[in-house]
Amino acid sequence: MSDTISTLLDENRVFPPTEAFSAAANMSNPDIYDHAASDPESFWEGWAGALHWYKKWDSVLEWNRPYAKWFLGGKLNACYNCVDRHALGPRAVKRAIIFEGEPGDIREISYMELLDEVSKIANGLLNLGIRKGDRVCIYMPMIPELAMTMLACARIGAVHSVVFGGFSADSLHERINDAQAKLVVTADGGWRRGHIVPLKATVDEALDMGCPSVEHVLMYRRVGLPGNTINKIPVPDYNVGKWEPIRDIDWNEHILPLSTDCPCEEMDSEDMMFILYTSGSTGKPKGIVHTTGGYMTGVLATTRWVFDLKEEDVFFCTADCGWITGHSYVVYGPMANGATVVMYEGALDMPQKDRLWRIIDRHRATILYTAPTAIRTFMKWGAEWPKKCRLDSLRLLGSVGEPINPEAWIWYHEHIGKEVCPIVDTWWQTETGAIMITPLPGITKTKPGSATRPFPGISATILDEQGRDLMPQHLMDVKEAKWLHSGGKRPSIGGYLAITRPWPSMTRGIYGDPERFVNTYWTRFKDAYFPGDGAKADEDGYFWLLGRVDDVMLVSGHNISTMEVESALVDHPAVAEAAVIGKKHEVKGQAISAFVIIRAQFKQHDGLIEELKAHVAKKIGALARPDDVIITAELPKTRSGKIMRRLLRDVAEGRALGDTTTLADPAVVSALRDKYESMEG
Ligand code: WTA
């Protein structure tokens, strides 16, 4: 490891696009940045024009900080743009979706077939009383019906709220109620590492906790009953849940027989399109709202330029549709462009550690978009797995979710990209809707570990604590950035990333909580959007993202708030107090460490630590399960009673303790560290 770090410190390689790539790229003119910056509104208006509108907009932008409206007065439908216009045109028999289930079942769905399926589902939603503006919660495995249900909602103007299938009943319950969903669309289960994720049973459990807004549960049969076989693989035993007549609706009876004819609702550009929940600094998740015209413009544009998407591409984004990456770059962005997308249901090591490479080989995928945590996992598994597969169809690679460390970048470049595919490291968020900071592969010289520059039409900068602009005066040494990404040291935050102009796909707020919206993103700086990330810039004006500066952890690229995990812990009868931090982890980026104080009257037993980990997984979902739970008598607090997480991080990451002068009782941390080290040892 330390060898790798020193080689990276010594190397200052930049990777310019090859001449051949630039010559064929969708965008290869470097003047585009200045051109877009000189008149961003007309730049974005140009992109909006690439969508189909029933009625053109009257004006481009109305900006009443912090609320933007884009393409005012325009009427369009997202589903029409993603499905009908391809199905009714030259792409009718082009594949829209290539799906692989974990058991190896394969389906290919053309745009024409997609139109039929989506229309049936849309008719089914209408029959269940769903109308424009109603919220529909979707809790499904990563199968075509998930994308189809999203598109069906968009077709009739219903607002979808997709909840990732790995979330617990508690998390689902909270999200259903926050959005006041009328309908939950789910499946009996989904495959994950040879097991069945019992989705319907989890919906039952969530509804048993009380979800008064829900009228029906629509269930697709993905796995069937135990003993059923898929691709000759028998479905193992799983909790099939219960069947409540009237409330529960069977997809086979209710959707399959319906008409394939369902008109699209003409939506206003600013009509709400979807809500997607993301973790914030407090325990309660934020329902991030996106509207139609601006969102569709942002994803259409970025898909075409960042991924250099061409007619014959086969686009494989490995994200689940439960996350924003799945919304924007599995469904809406690629399909707005009429692309062929690959969807995969299951685990990356099923049946073997080469599953992803087999999928690329089998379907000749040309673009791969995945996360650093997955790349680090592949590195750990070894280059012999991809070596056995034909990866020569690949021509472009992408990364998203967290800063990519240069070692992982180089491995991706050498072993997957065979040193010829450009890598686009894309920074963005649920809130931004679309990619914000990224190379353009036909123009940008890339540097491992840097997301490079804002997309044309996006204005970003780096501000200090007081909101003073640190660009371009406060520039860092690239070597330092590389060191920050590779070393065991927590980055010292250079400054705060800030977006200084409205952009079309920006969120229109937090569902039902305008005050929190203002406080979270618009209070820290007077004139800019504050995403919550630290950043530095180098002498070329490239951005180096340094991770979150708030209490949100990035565990395998997924946002989890420290408070959410703390609340789950204190919910357990044994726990009096808990403090949670994200500590550096080689594969996950960050892993969760929890420090807990046990109630005096509680009798500790051997299995308690495992029990606490399981409790968090049950409350939030397996992705929030802590790696370590450290039982302690006290937590380091300031004199005013605030827990000093920075010191806990120092302890967990085994560093010399920083400044402890503000501590009420400095002995607490050294005691904690002794305990931690004895555990580790
Ligand atoms: C982090 C995922 C560095 C960042 C699209 C952001 C990144 C949070 C990158 C949003 C990247 C995402 N480099 N950091 N390329 N991409 N992040 O909402 O901290 O799930 O604020 O959206 O992920 O996570 P979200």
Residues whose N, C-alpha, C, O or C-beta is under 5 A from the ligand:
A	BS01	WTA	I324 S399 V400 G401 E402 P403 I404 D425 T426 W427 W428 Q429 T430 E431 A451 P531 D533 L545 G547 R548 G557 N559
